[in-house]
Every structure is written in C-alpha cells, then in structure tokens.
Amino acid sequence: MLKMEKTVSSNRLYRTLVAMEASLHRNLVRFLQSPLYVNSRHPLLLCEGMLECVTAGASGFNKEKIWKKVAGNTASNDVLFRKYCSETLKLVHLFLAHESLAASKISTDFEALDFAIEHRIEPVMQSAASSIREDLNGSFRSVNYYYNSYRFEKQYYTMMDFGVKVDQKANLTEISTSLDVFYWIEKLKLASAAISQKKTLNYSYDTGDIEAVLTQIRRFPLEHHPALALEYYAFLTVYDEEEAVNYYKLKQGLEQFADLLPRKDALDLIDAALHFCTGRINKGNQDFIREYFELFENGLKKGIFLIKGELAVWRFNNIVAAALRLGKADWAEDFIETNYPVLPEDSRENTRTFNLARVYRYQKRYGKVLELLRNVEYADIGYNLISKAVLLITYYELNEWETLGSFTVSFRTFLNRQRDIPVQRREGYLNLVRFTRKLMKLEKKDLKSADKLRADIIQNRSNTVNHDWLLEKLNEKAR
C-alpha cells in the first residue's frame, strides 16, 4: 500500500474545477451523471468530492478523504488515483467542448451540417443549411461573419456536389470573397501587433508581405465591408503614425459600428485609436487629449471597456487624467463615484482614493487631499509617485513651508533609493522637487532670479513632472 499525501493543491483536475464558474460546476455534475458519456461512477464521485472543497474555498483537498469517497474502504492507491484524475480531466475537457458548442447555435448547426453531409441525411442538410444562412444574413459582417461565411460556402459546395455537376454555376466567388476578407482582417491584426511589439519591446516578426495585402485591399470596395475598413484604418494608424487622416476615418467608423462588433474586436480597435492619440499627445499635440477623452467616453457609454463586468484600473486612471487635463474635474469626480464599484475588488478602494485626491487637487480642495493622502503609502510605484507629487503641490498651496521642506527632502531620498523607477521617470520627479525648492527660496518680485528659473523650467519641461504648475506658481511670485 502506498502512502498518499494528505493535502493537494497542485492537482490539475482540482485546479481546473477551481477556475470554473459555479454554474459550470452544476452542469458538470449533470454531465457526469449521463450514461451517454460516462460508464463509471468514479469521475462523478471524484468531482463531487473535490467540488465540496472548492465550494468551501479550500486551496487544496484531502486526498485520503477523496479516495474514500471514490473507492470506499479499499486500500489507497496513488497510481490508480492519478489514473482516475486523468480520465476525469478528459471528461471535463469533453464537457467544456459541449458547453462551448451549446452556447453557439451556429456552431451546433455547422457540426450537424458536417455530419449530415458526410452521411447524406437530406432533411438535416436542408434544415441546418437554412438555419446557418438565416443566422449569417442577420448578423453584422464582422471577422466572425466572414469566417463562418467561408465555412458555410465550402460546406454548401460539397452539399450541392458542385465538384461533379456541369450544368450549374458553383458558389466559388462567394467562397473566395469570404476567405479573402477573413484573411485580410486577420493579416492586418497580426501585422499591427508585430509593429507594436517591435516599437515597444524591440521584437521582430515575419508576418509576410503586408504591402501585397494592402494593395489588394485598396482595390476592394471597403464601403461595403466596414469590419475590413476598420481594421485597415487601425493598421494604418500604427503603420504611419504621422498621417492623422487614417485615425479620423477609424474614429468615424467606430462611431457607426463599434456597438455592432464583437466586444473583443471593438475593444482592440478603440485601443488602436487611443494609442494613436497617446502618441500625438506625447509629441506635444494637446488637441488629442480631447480626442482621447471623447473616444473613451463613447466606449464607456457603449459598455465596451467592461470585461466580465469589470473596468481595468489603468483605463480608469487614464480617463480621469484626461478629464482633469481638459479641466473637467467635476466630470471626473462624478465618474469616479459612479464607476469605482466596477473596478477589481482587490484594488477598488485604493484606486478610488488615489483618483479622488487627484480631482481634489485640481479643484483646489487641498484639505480633502491631505485627508486622503497624508498617511497613505501605495505599493504600486506609479500611484506612490503621483500621490507624492500631489502632496507636494498641496503643501505648497497651503503655505505649509516647514512641512514642504521636510517632504521635499524625504521625496528626493525616496526617488534616489527606489532603483526600480525608470531613469527618465525618476528625473522628471527629481526636477519637480528641485524646482519646487527653488520656488520656495525665491523672493517675491525678484524678476532676475524668476526669469532664470523660468528659463530652466522651460528648458527641462519635457522631463519635469507638473511643469505647468511650476510655471504658474513662478508667475504668481514674479508679479
């Protein structure tokens, strides 16, 4: 008899059950009760035992207890237990495939049509083909449409025996067009990803001759294929960042069709447009802050940014930042209080506090800023840096000179000790500290010193955090 481990958390079957939603657990139990797929009670008993642990929130299970549930009082056998787990995991894979198929009517029809064509079941061929065609005719022509259209036209070609008939015109044009558009859309997505990774990570990929694809697309009637047009203009915003006309065509298309596209496709396209705006903002074109804001606001209204009911923290932070840069502090405050419940639970309160402090700073409600930030240290380095910059500004605005003096010293020490801060980012905050200390020492109406400091700030403005605020405070002192 082999001695078995008492608790296990690394078991693949158990980890799979933990990852599944509770509603799937119930369906899985029913599936394992079906004699059509399962000829033994071991998988059902094994899953029921593990699911009790999963439901209780346990990180693992007691192997001896599970074995007793599955095999009764027979001697524990580690080899046989692993065999049961392996066989059950295969059944879970089959169950998930069934769940996926059942969730998509058109997929079920495709499988039925394939089987009916192979076995020449005439009534099913006709009904499945009719159902698929009805679904295709009623759906927006997204990339999924073109894939399904290509698949159906291929099946229809086989079903009608066009390969052997000489008295009927085949559907070869339909097959070819659907395949071409599907291929072009997927090719553009891959090429866009390759260019982006080359720029950000310096990775190179061979995605074939994209110029040949672009030449074909330019000869194609894009006005009749909006999904292809959207991917085409999204690609061009990455391919040629200097040409804004492609961005505006992409934006126009998104306004018309974003809510008709599959969620993932719409999200990727909006992100392409937002990325273009970010590039223009980073190059000093402040008009694109409004473009960024409007894109984001439209995406929010359409619910495109919510993934499984949650809004990513970085998206939340970015829209607040854009609103504040446009002077929309009240909008930002309302957005925070309305939308923070859809943030991931583990970062919800920190994100709300952090962004409210940013809003209060723009609203000059400095007492509220201190309430939120004075005794807070964020684990996230980005939050930490921004919150410290907001505190620095707050102490200055409240004329708390002694506190500000001590804070600038501790902030500078923090920046120099944190080696994981990128060099350019560290320099931007160090400049904020340096110029703030010079502002503190500047005598009122000392125009000569003020001019010298102004020139220094302007010369380093691209690498100084909150340089606009520094210049504003300098102008106040020089008056």
N, C-alpha and C positions, 0 to 999 in steps of 0.2 A: 504493500500500500504506500502511495506517495503522499508525502506531507504537503498540504496545499496552503497557499498564502491566505491569511485571514482577511485582508482588505486589498482591493484592487481598484485603481482609478485610471490605469493606462489601457485597459481592455478596449479594443476597437469597437466592439458591439456596444459597450456601455457609453463610450464617448459619442457614438452615433445617436443613441437614444437621448443623451443629454442635449445634443444640438438640435433635435427635432422639436417642433412646436407641440403643445399639449393636445391639440386637436388631431394631429397625426398619430399620437400615441393611441388614441381611442380607435382610429381607423386601422392601425397596425394590428391591434388585438383582434379585431373582427376579421382581418385578412388571414391571420394565423389560425383562426378557427375554421377556415374554409377547407374542406377536403379536396377541393379542386386543385389547390396548390401545395398543401401540406399533408403528408402522410404519417406524421408522428406528432405526439404531444410535447416533445422536448422543446421545440422552438417557442411554443406558446408559453409553457411554464417558465422557461428561461427568461423570456421578455417580461412576463408578468412580475417575476421576482426582481429583476433589475429596475423595472419601472416604478416599483414601490420605493426604491432607494432614490430614483431620480425625482419623483414627486415630493419626497421628503427633503429634497435639496442636498442630499449627501454627495460628497465629492467622489465617492467610490462605493463599493459594495463588499459585503462579507461573502467570500467565495464559498465557505463551508455551508452557510445558510442557503445560498442559491443552489448549491449542489443537492442539498437535502430536499429542496422543493422540486427539483427536476428528477432526481433519481431515488428519492426516498431514503431508506436506510442502507442502501448498498454502499460498499466501500468507496471512498472518494478516489477519483482517478483523474489526475491532471491532464493527461493526454486526451482522454475522452471528453473532458470539459472543454478543452480548446477546440476539439472537433465539433462539439455541439455549437460553440460560439461561431465558428467559421461557417457552418451550414446555415445557422440562423441569420448571420450577416448577409449571406447570399439571398436569403428570402426577403430581408429588409430592402436590399437593392431592387429586387423584383417588385416589391410593394411600392417603392418610391417611383419606379417606372410607370406602374399602373396609376398612381396618383397624378403624375405629370400628364399622362395620356387622358385621364378622365377630366382634367382641368381645361383641356383644349378640345372643343368639339371638332374643329377642322383636322386636328391631328388624328382623332379617332376615325374620322371619315377617310383620311388618307390610308390608314392601316387597313380599314375594311375594304377600300377600293383595291389596294395592292393584293390582298388575299383573294378578292372576288375575281380579279383579272387572271391571276395565276391559276385559279380553279374553275374559271369560266362560269361563275354564278351570275347569270344575266340580270336578275332583278336587283341584286345588291350593287352590281356595276352601275346600273342606271340611277338608282336612288342615291348612292354615295357620290357619284359624279355630279348629279344635280344639286346635292347639298353643298358640295365644295364650291361649285360655280356660284351658287347663291351667296355664300359667305364671302367669296372674293369680290363679287360685284358690290357688296355692301360695305366693304372695308376701304379705309384710306390707303393710298398706294405708298406704303412705307417699304423699307427694305424687306420686311417680313412678307409683304404682299408679293413682291417680285420673286422671292424665293419660292413661296407657295404656288404662285402662278406658273413658274418654270416646272416645278414638280408635277403640278396637275396636267399641264400641257403634254409633258412627257408620258404620263400615265394614259392620257386621252389618246395619244398617238398609238400606244400599244393596244389600248382597248378597241380602237377602231380598225386595227390591222392596216394602218396606212402604209406600213412597210411592204405589204404584198399587193395592195389594191392599186390598180392603174386607172380606174375610172373616177376617182375622187381626189380633190385637192387636199393635201395634208396641211396640218397646222404648224409647219416648220417655221414660218415667220413669227408666230406667237411664242414658240419655244425659244427662238433666237433672241427676240427682243427682251423677254423676261430674264433670260440668262445674262444678256449684256448689261441691263440696268442693275441687276443684283450684283454682278461682278464689279461694275464701275463704282457703286456705292461702297462696297467692302474695300475695294482697292484704295479709294480716296481716304477712308478711315485709317487704313494701315499706313498709308503714306504720310498722313497728318501726324499720327503717333510717332512715326520714325523721325520726322523733322523735329518734333517737340523734344523727344528724348535726346536727339543729337545736340540741341541747344542747351538743355538743362543738365543732362548727365554725360554728355560727350560720348554717347554710344552710337555706333554706326550700324545701319541695317541695309541689306539689299532687298528692296521691295519691287525690283523690276523697272521697266521703262515707263515711268509715270507720264512722261511727255507724250508718248503714243496714246495713252488713255485720255489725256487732256485734249489731244487733237480730235479723237473720236467724239468726246462729249461736246466739244464746241460745234460739231456738225449735227448734233442731236437736238430735237425740239424740247428744250428744257422747260418751256412754259407748260407743257402737258405732263411733266413729271416732277412735281415740286420737291419730293424727297431727294431726288438726284440733284436738283438745283441747290437745295440747302447744303448738302454735303460738298458740292462743288465749290460754292462760295465760302464755306467754312474752311475747306482745304486752302483756298487762295489767301485767306487771312493769315494763315501760317506760312504759306509758300512765299508770299510777297507782302511783308509787313509794312511797306511804305505806301501801298495803294489802299486808300480808305474806301473806294467805291465798292469793293467786294464786301466789306463789313456792312455797309448800308444796305446792300442787297440781301445779305444774310439776315440782318435785323428786320427788314421788311417781310421776308419770308417767314420768320419766326412769329411775327405779329399775326400773320394769317393762319399758320398751320401748326404752331407749337402744341396746341392742345389736342390736335388730331394724331400726332405722332405717338409711338410707344414712349413711355416715360423715360427710359434709358436713352433713346435716340434724342429726344428733346433736351434732356439734361446735357448730353455731350455737345450738342450744337450751341446751346446757350453758353456753356463754358468756353467754347471756342470764341464766341463773340466777346465774352467778358475778358478773356485772355488778351484779345486784341486791344480792348480798352485799357487794360492794365499796362500793356506795352507803350501805348501812346501817353498815358499819364506819367509813366516813368521817364519818358523823354521830354516832359515838361508841358505837354498839351493838356491844360486843365479842363478844356471843354469836354474831354472824355470822362471826367468824373460824373457829369450829368448823364452821359450815355450809359456808363456803368450802372448808375443808380436806377435809371429807367428800365434797363434790361432786367435788373434784379427784381425791381418792384413788379414788373409784368410776370416774371417767373413765379414770384410768390403768390400773386393773385390766381395763377393757373394751377398752383399746388405742385409745380414741377420739382421743387427743391426738397420736398419731403420724401425721404426714403424710409419705408416701413413706419411712417408716422413721425419720423424724427428729422430735425434740421441740423446739419453738421455745424459744429461750433465755429469753424473757420468761416463758413458762409455767414453766420450770424454776426460775427465780429466785423467782417468786411462790409456788410450793408450798413451797419451802424457807423463805421468810419466814413463811408461815402456820404451818408446823410449829414454827418457833422461837418464835413469839408464843404458841403453845399449850404451850410447854415440852417439845416433842418433839424435842430436839436429837439424841438417838441415832437416832430415825427419820430425821431429816433427813440425818445423816451416812451412814446406810445407803442412803438414796435417792440421794444424790449419787454414791457409789461404784458403785452398781448401774446407774444410768441415764445417767451422763455419756457413755458410748460412743454414745448415740443423739442427742447434740447435733450441730449442724452442725460439720463438721470445722474450719472456719476460726476458730471461737470456743470450741472444746471445752475446751482446757486452761485458758484464761483464766476461763471460767465455772466450771469445777471448782475452781480455786484460790480465786477470789473467794468462792464459797459455802462452801467448807471453812473459810475464815477466819471467816466469819460464825458457823458452827457452833462452832468452837473458842472464839470469844468467849463464846458462851452457856454452853459447858462449862467456862469459866474456865481453858482451856488456853492461857494468854497467850503462853507461849514459842513454841507452834506458830503462833500468829497472827503473831508477829514473823518467824518463818522464812518465812512465805508472803508477807507484805505489805511488809516493811521497805524493799525495794529495787524495788518494783513500781509502775509508773505506767500506768494504764489509759487507752487512747484514748477509750473511752466515758465521757462525763462522769458518767453515773449510777453506774457502777462506781467511778469515781475518788472521787466524793463519799462513797459509803458506805464504801469501803475506808479513806479518811482518817478518817472518824468512828470506825471500828473501831480504827484505830491509836491515835487519841486516847484512847479508853477503855482500851486495852491499856497504854499508857504510864502512865496514872493508876493502874490496878490493880497495876502492878508497881512503883509508887512511884519511877518514873524522872522525877523532878521537873524536872531540868535539861533533859532531852530533851523532856519535855512542854511546858515553857515555850517552847523554841525552835520546837517543832512547832506550837503554837497560833498563834504569830506568822506562820509560813510558810503555815499553813492559811488564816488570815484574809486574808493578802495574795493567795493563790490565789483565794479567793472574790470578792474585790473586783476582780481583774483579768479574771476569766472573764465577759465580758459576755453570753455565750450562756446562762448559767444563769438560769432564770425568777426574777423578783424574790422571790416568796414562798418559793421553794425556797432561794435564797441566804440569805434572812433566817432560815430555820429552822436552817441550819448556822452562821450567824454567831452566833445565840443560843446554840447548843451551845458554841461557842468562848468566848463572853463569860461564860456561867455557869460553865464549867469553870475559867476563870482566877479567878473569884471564889471558887470552891470551894477552889482551891489556896491562896489567901491567907487563908481563913477559919481562925481559931484554934479549936482543939478546945474544945468546950463553951461557945463564945461564943453563948449562946442568943438574945440580942437580934439579932445580925447574921444568925444562922441563920434566925430567923423572918422577917426582912426579905427574905433571899434566897429562902426558900421561897415567900413570897407573890409575889415577882417571877416565879419559875419557873411557879407555878400560873397566874398571870395570863396568861402567854405560852405555856402548854403546847400550845395548838393550833398554834402556829407555832414550836415548838422541837423539833429532832430529838433523839431519845433522852431526852425529859424524864423518863421513869420512872426511868432510870438515874441522872440528876442528883439526883432526889429521894431515891433510895435512898442515894446517897453522902452527901448532905446529912444525912440522918437518922443515918448512922453517925458523922459528925463531931459532931453535936449531942448524942450520948449521953454 
